[in-house]
């Protein structure tokens, strides 16, 4: 609703004239509100920095090489540029964590082409009355089988990369990284307290 009040109108009373415009397309949004979408953010893989000595050395040398003293700029600007420099160096040397998702999607051109072909065949099966639906269904089923094999191959490649990453860590960190990789939900961090 968009309402406005108007002063200075000549009416018999001292009330103001109010006009209201009802936007009917907004009514559905009021009944079924949309959730605000969270912005995608990159999270630095801090566990790699904690447990992997090679990445620690690589990060410290890259950070030492990147930091340059600047005295001409104000202090607040120096802090902002330093924080940006630290974040960029960490992103380049340590890497980022990807958000876990239930459905794994791959950016693969072969998979995209197969999906487009099977979708076009599905539309032909539903709408083309002159075509032989039996042959179209056989062709679509063969494409769906190729999609399944391609997804399995891509999933195996992703698992091999994850195994290489876990095996490159120190022996004490391998178990923790493997448990993190298995659990899709974020695990609550454990805190160890001294008994004294």
C-alpha positions as CSV (number, residue, x, y, z in Angstrom):
1,X,0.0,0.0,0.0
2,X,1.3,3.5,-0.9
3,X,-0.4,6.2,1.1
4,X,0.0,10.0,0.9
5,X,-1.6,12.9,2.8
6,X,-2.3,16.2,1.2
7,X,-2.3,19.5,3.0
8,X,-4.0,22.7,1.9
9,X,-7.0,21.1,0.3
10,X,-10.3,22.9,0.7
11,X,-12.6,20.6,2.7
12,X,-15.4,21.5,5.1
13,X,-13.5,20.1,8.1
14,X,-9.9,20.5,9.3
15,X,-8.9,17.0,8.2
16,X,-6.3,16.3,5.5
17,X,-7.0,14.5,2.3
18,X,-5.4,11.0,2.2
19,X,-5.0,9.0,-0.9
20,X,-4.0,5.3,-0.9
21,X,-2.9,3.1,-3.7
22,X,-3.1,-0.7,-3.2
23,X,-0.4,-2.7,-5.0
24,X,-2.2,-6.0,-5.5
25,X,1.0,-7.8,-6.7
26,X,2.5,-7.3,-3.2
27,X,-0.4,-9.2,-1.4
28,X,1.1,-12.6,-2.2
29,X,4.4,-11.6,-0.7
30,X,2.7,-10.5,2.5
31,X,1.0,-13.9,2.8
32,X,4.0,-15.9,1.9
33,X,7.1,-13.9,2.8
34,X,10.3,-14.7,1.1
35,X,13.4,-15.5,3.2
36,X,16.2,-13.1,2.7
37,X,19.0,-14.8,0.8
38,X,22.3,-14.8,2.5
39,X,25.2,-13.5,0.6
40,X,27.8,-16.0,-0.4
41,X,31.0,-15.5,1.6
42,X,34.4,-17.2,1.4
43,X,35.7,-18.8,4.5
44,X,39.4,-19.3,4.8
45,X,40.4,-22.9,5.5
46,X,42.0,-22.2,8.9
47,X,42.3,-25.8,9.9
48,X,44.9,-26.3,7.1
49,X,46.9,-23.4,8.6
50,X,46.6,-25.0,12.0
51,X,47.6,-28.5,11.2
52,X,49.8,-28.4,8.1
53,X,53.4,-27.2,8.6
54,X,54.1,-26.7,4.9
55,X,51.1,-24.4,4.5
56,X,52.1,-22.5,7.7
57,X,55.6,-21.8,6.2
58,X,54.2,-20.9,2.8
59,X,51.7,-18.5,4.4
60,X,54.3,-16.8,6.6
61,X,56.8,-16.3,3.8
62,X,54.1,-15.0,1.4
63,X,52.8,-12.6,4.1
64,X,56.3,-11.3,4.9
65,X,57.0,-10.7,1.2
66,X,53.7,-8.9,0.7
67,X,53.8,-6.5,3.7
68,X,55.4,-3.2,3.0
69,X,55.7,-0.3,5.5
70,X,53.8,2.8,4.5
71,X,53.9,5.9,6.6
72,X,52.3,8.4,4.3
73,X,48.7,7.2,4.6
74,X,46.5,7.6,7.7
75,X,46.5,4.9,10.4
76,X,42.9,3.8,9.7
77,X,43.7,3.3,6.0
78,X,46.8,1.4,6.9
79,X,44.8,-1.0,9.0
80,X,42.3,-1.5,6.3
81,X,44.9,-2.2,3.6
82,X,46.7,-4.5,6.0
83,X,43.6,-6.5,6.7
84,X,42.8,-6.8,3.0
85,X,46.4,-7.9,2.3
86,X,46.2,-10.6,5.0
87,X,42.9,-11.9,3.6
88,X,44.1,-11.9,0.0
89,X,47.4,-13.7,1.0
90,X,45.5,-16.3,3.1
91,X,43.0,-16.9,0.3
92,X,45.9,-17.4,-2.2
93,X,48.1,-19.6,0.0
94,X,45.8,-21.4,2.3
95,X,42.6,-21.7,0.2
96,X,38.9,-21.5,1.1
97,X,36.4,-23.9,2.4
98,X,33.5,-24.7,0.2
99,X,30.0,-24.7,1.7
100,X,28.7,-28.3,2.1
101,X,25.6,-28.9,0.0
102,X,23.1,-31.8,-0.1
103,X,23.0,-31.9,-3.9
104,X,26.4,-31.8,-5.5
105,X,26.4,-29.9,-8.8
106,X,29.3,-30.0,-11.2
107,X,30.4,-27.3,-13.6
108,X,31.1,-29.7,-16.4
109,X,30.5,-28.9,-20.1
110,X,30.0,-32.6,-21.0
111,X,27.4,-33.0,-18.2
112,X,25.7,-29.7,-19.3
113,X,25.5,-30.9,-22.9
114,X,24.0,-34.3,-21.9
115,X,21.4,-32.6,-19.7
116,X,20.4,-30.3,-22.5
117,X,20.0,-33.2,-24.9
118,X,17.9,-35.2,-22.5
119,X,15.7,-32.2,-21.7
120,X,15.1,-31.6,-25.4
121,X,14.2,-35.3,-25.8
122,X,11.8,-35.1,-22.8
123,X,10.0,-32.1,-24.4
124,X,9.7,-33.9,-27.7
125,X,8.3,-37.0,-25.9
126,X,5.6,-34.8,-24.3
127,X,4.7,-32.6,-27.2
128,X,5.6,-34.2,-30.5
129,X,2.7,-36.5,-31.5
130,X,4.2,-37.7,-34.8
131,X,7.5,-39.0,-33.3
132,X,7.9,-42.5,-32.0
133,X,7.9,-42.1,-28.2
134,X,9.4,-45.6,-27.8
135,X,12.6,-44.7,-29.7
136,X,12.7,-41.3,-28.0
137,X,12.4,-42.8,-24.6
138,X,15.2,-45.4,-25.4
139,X,17.4,-42.6,-26.6
140,X,16.7,-40.5,-23.5
141,X,17.3,-43.4,-21.2
142,X,20.7,-44.0,-22.8
143,X,21.5,-40.3,-22.2
144,X,20.4,-40.5,-18.6
145,X,22.7,-43.5,-18.1
146,X,25.6,-41.5,-19.5
147,X,24.7,-38.7,-17.1
148,X,24.7,-41.1,-14.2
149,X,28.1,-42.5,-15.2
150,X,29.6,-39.0,-15.7
151,X,28.3,-37.9,-12.3
152,X,29.9,-41.0,-10.7
153,X,33.2,-40.3,-12.4
154,X,33.2,-36.6,-11.2
155,X,32.3,-37.7,-7.7
156,X,35.2,-40.2,-7.7
157,X,37.5,-37.5,-8.8
158,X,36.3,-35.2,-6.0
159,X,36.8,-38.0,-3.5
160,X,40.4,-38.6,-4.8
161,X,41.2,-35.0,-4.4
162,X,39.8,-35.0,-0.9
163,X,41.8,-38.1,0.0
164,X,45.0,-36.5,-1.4
165,X,44.4,-33.5,0.8
166,X,43.8,-35.6,3.9
167,X,46.9,-37.7,3.3
168,X,49.1,-34.6,2.8
169,X,48.3,-33.5,6.4
170,X,50.2,-34.5,9.5
171,X,49.1,-37.9,11.1
172,X,47.4,-36.2,14.0
173,X,45.4,-33.9,11.7
174,X,44.3,-36.6,9.3
175,X,41.6,-38.0,11.6
176,X,40.1,-34.6,12.3
177,X,40.0,-33.6,8.6
178,X,38.4,-37.0,7.7
179,X,35.7,-36.5,10.2
180,X,35.1,-33.0,9.0
181,X,34.9,-34.3,5.4
182,X,32.3,-37.0,6.4
183,X,30.0,-34.7,8.3
184,X,28.0,-32.4,6.1
185,X,26.9,-30.3,9.0
186,X,29.3,-28.1,10.9
187,X,30.7,-29.9,14.0
188,X,30.8,-28.1,17.3
189,X,34.4,-27.4,18.2
190,X,35.7,-29.3,21.2
191,X,37.3,-27.4,24.0
192,X,39.8,-29.2,26.3
193,X,40.0,-27.8,29.8
194,X,42.7,-28.4,32.3
195,X,41.6,-30.2,35.5
196,X,43.5,-27.9,37.8
